[in-house]
Amino acid sequence: MDTFILCISIAVNLVIGGLLFYFRESIKALVAIRQSKILEEYKQEIARRQRAEKVAEVFARFHYKFDQYEVAKLLWELSFYLPRELVCEMSQTLVNGKTPADTMKLFVRVREHLGLQDGLTWDNITYFAQLPRQQPTLTSPPQ
């Protein structure tokens, strides 16, 4: 009889130990899945912020510190991940020298495309009166 009770006790301990092991491993797996999901969301947030920085940089460089090479490079980079409509509108807005208000409205649309839909409107964004930009002078190369 003692042997029977001992066998039952061992069997119950093995079942309980197995269940505890199973629950512990399940919890580890759930935590790992959650961590990888959080990490992926963080990576996406970083990528979104980097894209937003490029948008801000292209507008700032165009309006305040014009450098044709940098503006073109940034516009071309943006064309890789912004939709065609936004790329075309951005090019037209910058090339046709629209008002800062038009530029800020476009800026808000690009923000919304990048997932920043927090109710910010164009007139909430500070911009400075544009100083007259010196037109690049073309000179012929030395002879």
C-alpha positions in Angstrom: 0.0 0.0 0.0 2.9 2.4 0.8 4.4 1.6 -2.6 1.1 2.5 -4.3 0.8 5.8 -2.4 4.5 6.5 -3.3 3.8 5.8 -7.0 0.8 8.0 -7.0 2.7 10.8 -5.2 5.5 10.6 -7.7 3.1 10.6 -10.6 1.3 13.7 -9.2 4.6 15.4 -8.7 5.7 14.7 -12.2 2.4 16.0 -13.6 2.6 19.1 -11.5 6.2 19.6 -12.4 5.4 19.1 -16.1 2.6 21.6 -15.9 4.8 24.1 -14.1 7.5 23.6 -16.8 4.9 24.0 -19.5 3.5 27.2 -18.0 6.9 28.7 -17.5 7.9 28.0 -21.1 4.6 29.4 -22.3 5.1 32.6 -20.4 8.7 32.9 -21.7 7.4 32.5 -25.3 4.7 35.1 -24.7 7.2 37.5 -23.3 9.6 36.9 -26.2 6.7 37.5 -28.7 5.7 40.7 -26.9 9.3 41.9 -26.8 9.8 41.3 -30.5 6.6 43.1 -31.3 7.6 46.1 -29.2 11.1 46.1 -30.8 9.5 46.0 -34.3 7.1 48.9 -33.4 10.1 50.8 -32.1 12.1 50.2 -35.3 9.1 51.4 -37.4 8.8 54.5 -35.2 12.5 55.3 -35.7 12.1 54.9 -39.5 9.1 57.1 -39.5 10.9 59.8 -37.5 13.9 59.6 -39.9 11.6 60.1 -42.8 9.9 63.0 -41.1 13.3 64.6 -40.4 14.1 64.4 -44.1 10.8 66.1 -45.0 11.6 68.9 -42.5 15.1 69.2 -43.8 14.1 69.6 -47.4 11.7 72.4 -46.6 14.2 74.2 -44.3 17.0 73.9 -46.8 14.8 75.1 -49.6 13.4 78.1 -47.8 16.3 79.2 -45.6 19.6 77.7 -46.6 19.3 76.9 -50.3 21.7 74.3 -51.5 20.6 72.9 -54.8 22.5 69.6 -54.4 21.1 68.9 -50.9 17.5 69.9 -51.9 17.6 67.7 -55.0 19.2 64.8 -53.0 16.5 65.0 -50.3 13.7 65.3 -52.8 15.0 62.2 -54.6 15.3 60.3 -51.3 11.7 61.2 -50.3 10.5 60.0 -53.7 11.4 56.4 -52.7 8.8 56.2 -49.9 6.3 59.0 -50.4 3.4 58.5 -52.7 3.5 59.9 -56.2 0.9 62.6 -55.5 2.9 64.0 -52.5 6.2 63.9 -54.4 4.6 65.8 -57.4 2.9 68.3 -55.1 6.1 68.8 -53.1 8.1 69.5 -56.3 5.5 71.9 -57.6 5.2 73.7 -54.3 8.9 74.2 -54.0 9.6 75.0 -57.7 6.8 77.4 -58.1 7.7 79.4 -55.0 4.4 79.2 -53.2 3.7 80.9 -50.0 4.9 79.6 -46.6 1.3 78.8 -45.8 1.0 76.5 -48.9 4.3 74.9 -47.9 3.1 74.3 -44.3 -0.2 72.8 -45.6 1.8 70.4 -47.7 4.1 69.7 -44.7 1.0 68.7 -42.6 -0.2 66.4 -45.4 3.2 64.7 -45.5 3.1 64.3 -41.7 -0.3 62.7 -41.9 0.9 60.3 -44.6 3.8 59.3 -42.2 1.3 58.5 -39.5 1.4 61.7 -37.4 -2.3 62.4 -37.2 -2.5 64.4 -34.0 -4.6 67.4 -35.2 -1.7 69.7 -36.0 -2.7 72.3 -38.6 -0.5 74.4 -40.8 -1.1 77.5 -38.9 0.2 75.9 -35.7 3.7 75.6 -37.2 6.1 78.4 -36.8 7.8 79.7 -39.9 9.8 82.8 -40.5 9.4 85.3 -43.3 11.6 84.2 -46.1 14.6 86.3 -46.7 15.2 87.1 -50.4 17.3 84.4 -51.7 20.3 85.2 -53.9 19.8 83.7 -57.2 22.8 81.5 -58.3 24.9 83.3 -60.8 26.1 81.3 -63.7 29.6 82.0 -64.9 31.5 80.6 -67.7 34.5 78.4 -66.9 37.9 80.1 -67.1 39.4 79.9 -70.6 
